[in-house]
Amino acid sequence: MYRTGHYGVSLLVYAPFGAALLVAGYRVPALVGGAAMLALAPLPDYDQRVPFVRHRGITHTLVFAWLVGTTVGGLTLLLPAAGPEHLALAGFGFGVGALGVVAHLLGDVLTPAGIRPLWPLRDTRYSLALWTADNALANYGLLGAGVAVTVAVLLLLLA
């Protein structure tokens, strides 16, 4: 997938979590989480800019999702908070960080090239081969669907 498709998949994946946060009354975390998902959407593809790192290699695995989640969760511990709220914030950071990478993986599994998400345990490639990564209709279609679902959730829950 290209960036536009990854943004769309990220919005689609995050929509139920954002909706749950909004229903629970956590408006700011819901919006921050959505923004973080969009910021993280292209992260695994930065492997194309790093020498000696294979594209759709380590950055396209569940290990990388865990690493990003742990990093984002750890960074939230630097924010001023106290008690259980601080741990909840770290857990939220971990969840958004890991989910941001998992959403990217879901976008890439739609393409024929697929991904090998279970490294180092297995080197099995997973692909639904629905369309090529450069398919403009698929990329913009996913973006449109993600925006539509996000707007629908916001209209329904914030009204």
C-alpha positions as CSV (number, residue, x, y, z in Angstrom):
1,M,0.0,0.0,0.0
2,Y,1.0,3.6,-0.4
3,R,0.7,6.2,2.3
4,T,-2.9,7.1,1.4
5,G,-4.0,3.5,1.8
6,H,-2.1,3.1,5.1
7,Y,-3.8,6.3,6.4
8,G,-7.2,4.8,5.5
9,V,-6.5,1.4,7.0
10,S,-5.3,3.2,10.2
11,L,-8.5,5.2,10.5
12,L,-10.6,2.0,9.9
13,V,-8.7,0.0,12.5
14,Y,-8.8,2.8,15.1
15,A,-12.4,3.8,14.6
16,P,-13.9,1.2,17.1
17,F,-11.3,2.1,19.7
18,G,-11.8,5.8,19.2
19,A,-15.6,5.3,19.5
20,A,-15.2,3.4,22.7
21,L,-13.1,6.1,24.2
22,L,-15.6,8.8,23.1
23,V,-18.5,6.8,24.6
24,A,-16.5,6.5,27.9
25,G,-16.1,10.3,27.9
26,Y,-12.4,10.3,27.0
27,R,-12.5,12.9,24.2
28,V,-8.9,14.1,24.3
29,P,-7.3,10.6,24.4
30,A,-9.6,9.5,21.6
31,L,-8.5,12.4,19.4
32,V,-4.8,12.1,20.4
33,G,-4.9,8.3,19.7
34,G,-6.4,9.0,16.2
35,A,-3.7,11.5,15.5
36,A,-1.0,9.1,16.7
37,M,-2.4,6.4,14.5
38,L,-2.0,8.7,11.5
39,A,1.5,9.7,12.5
40,L,2.5,6.0,12.9
41,A,0.9,4.8,9.6
42,P,4.0,5.2,7.4
43,L,6.5,4.2,10.1
44,P,7.3,0.7,8.9
45,D,8.0,1.9,5.4
46,Y,10.9,4.0,6.7
47,D,12.9,0.8,6.3
48,Q,13.3,1.9,2.6
49,R,15.5,4.7,3.8
50,V,17.7,2.7,6.1
51,P,20.8,1.0,4.5
52,F,21.0,-2.8,4.9
53,V,17.4,-3.1,6.1
54,R,15.2,-5.1,3.8
55,H,11.8,-3.6,2.9
56,R,9.0,-5.5,4.5
57,G,11.5,-7.2,6.8
58,I,11.9,-6.5,10.5
59,T,9.8,-3.3,10.4
60,H,6.8,-5.3,9.1
61,T,6.6,-7.8,12.0
62,L,4.7,-8.1,15.3
63,V,8.1,-7.8,17.1
64,F,8.4,-4.3,15.6
65,A,4.8,-3.5,16.6
66,W,5.7,-4.5,20.2
67,L,8.9,-2.4,20.1
68,V,7.0,0.7,18.9
69,G,4.3,0.1,21.4
70,T,6.8,-0.2,24.2
71,T,8.6,2.9,23.1
72,V,5.4,5.0,22.8
73,G,4.2,3.7,26.1
74,G,7.6,4.4,27.7
75,L,7.6,8.0,26.4
76,T,4.2,8.6,28.0
77,L,5.8,7.9,31.3
78,L,7.7,11.1,30.8
79,L,4.4,13.1,30.9
80,P,3.4,14.6,34.2
81,A,0.9,12.3,35.9
82,A,0.5,10.4,39.1
83,G,-0.7,7.1,40.4
84,P,-2.9,4.7,38.4
85,E,-3.5,7.4,35.7
86,H,0.2,7.3,34.8
87,L,0.1,3.5,34.2
88,A,-3.1,3.8,32.3
89,L,-1.5,6.4,30.1
90,A,1.5,4.2,29.5
91,G,-0.9,1.3,28.6
92,F,-2.8,3.6,26.2
93,G,0.5,4.7,24.6
94,F,1.6,1.0,24.2
95,G,-1.8,0.1,22.6
96,V,-1.7,3.0,20.2
97,G,1.9,2.4,19.3
98,A,1.4,-1.3,18.6
99,L,-1.9,-0.8,16.9
100,G,-0.4,1.8,14.6
101,V,2.1,-0.7,13.3
102,V,-0.4,-3.6,13.1
103,A,-2.7,-1.4,11.0
104,H,0.2,-0.9,8.6
105,L,0.7,-4.6,8.5
106,L,-2.9,-5.2,7.7
107,G,-2.7,-2.8,4.8
108,D,0.4,-4.6,3.4
109,V,-1.2,-8.0,3.8
110,L,-3.8,-6.9,1.2
111,T,-1.1,-6.8,-1.5
112,P,0.5,-9.7,-3.4
113,A,3.9,-9.0,-1.7
114,G,2.4,-9.6,1.7
115,I,4.3,-9.6,5.0
116,R,6.1,-12.1,7.3
117,P,4.8,-10.8,10.6
118,L,5.9,-13.7,12.8
119,W,9.6,-13.3,12.5
120,P,11.8,-14.7,14.1
121,L,9.4,-17.6,14.9
122,R,8.3,-18.3,11.4
123,D,9.2,-17.0,8.0
124,T,5.8,-17.7,6.5
125,R,4.5,-15.0,4.2
126,Y,0.9,-13.8,4.5
127,S,-1.0,-12.2,1.6
128,L,-4.6,-11.8,0.5
129,A,-3.3,-10.5,-2.9
130,L,-6.4,-8.3,-3.4
131,W,-4.5,-5.6,-5.3
132,T,-1.1,-4.3,-5.9
133,A,0.5,-1.7,-3.6
134,D,0.4,1.0,-6.3
135,N,-3.3,0.5,-7.1
136,A,-4.6,4.1,-6.9
137,L,-8.2,3.0,-6.6
138,A,-7.5,0.8,-3.7
139,N,-5.3,3.4,-1.9
140,Y,-7.8,6.2,-2.3
141,G,-10.7,3.9,-1.7
142,L,-9.2,2.9,1.7
143,L,-8.5,6.5,2.5
144,G,-12.1,7.5,1.7
145,A,-13.5,4.6,3.7
146,G,-11.3,5.5,6.7
147,V,-12.3,9.1,6.6
148,A,-16.0,8.3,6.1
149,V,-16.1,5.9,9.1
150,T,-14.2,8.3,11.2
151,V,-16.5,11.2,10.4
152,A,-19.6,8.9,11.0
153,V,-18.2,7.9,14.4
154,L,-17.6,11.6,15.3
155,L,-21.0,12.7,14.1
156,L,-22.8,10.0,15.9
157,L,-20.9,10.2,19.2
158,L,-20.2,13.9,19.5
159,A,-23.7,15.1,18.5
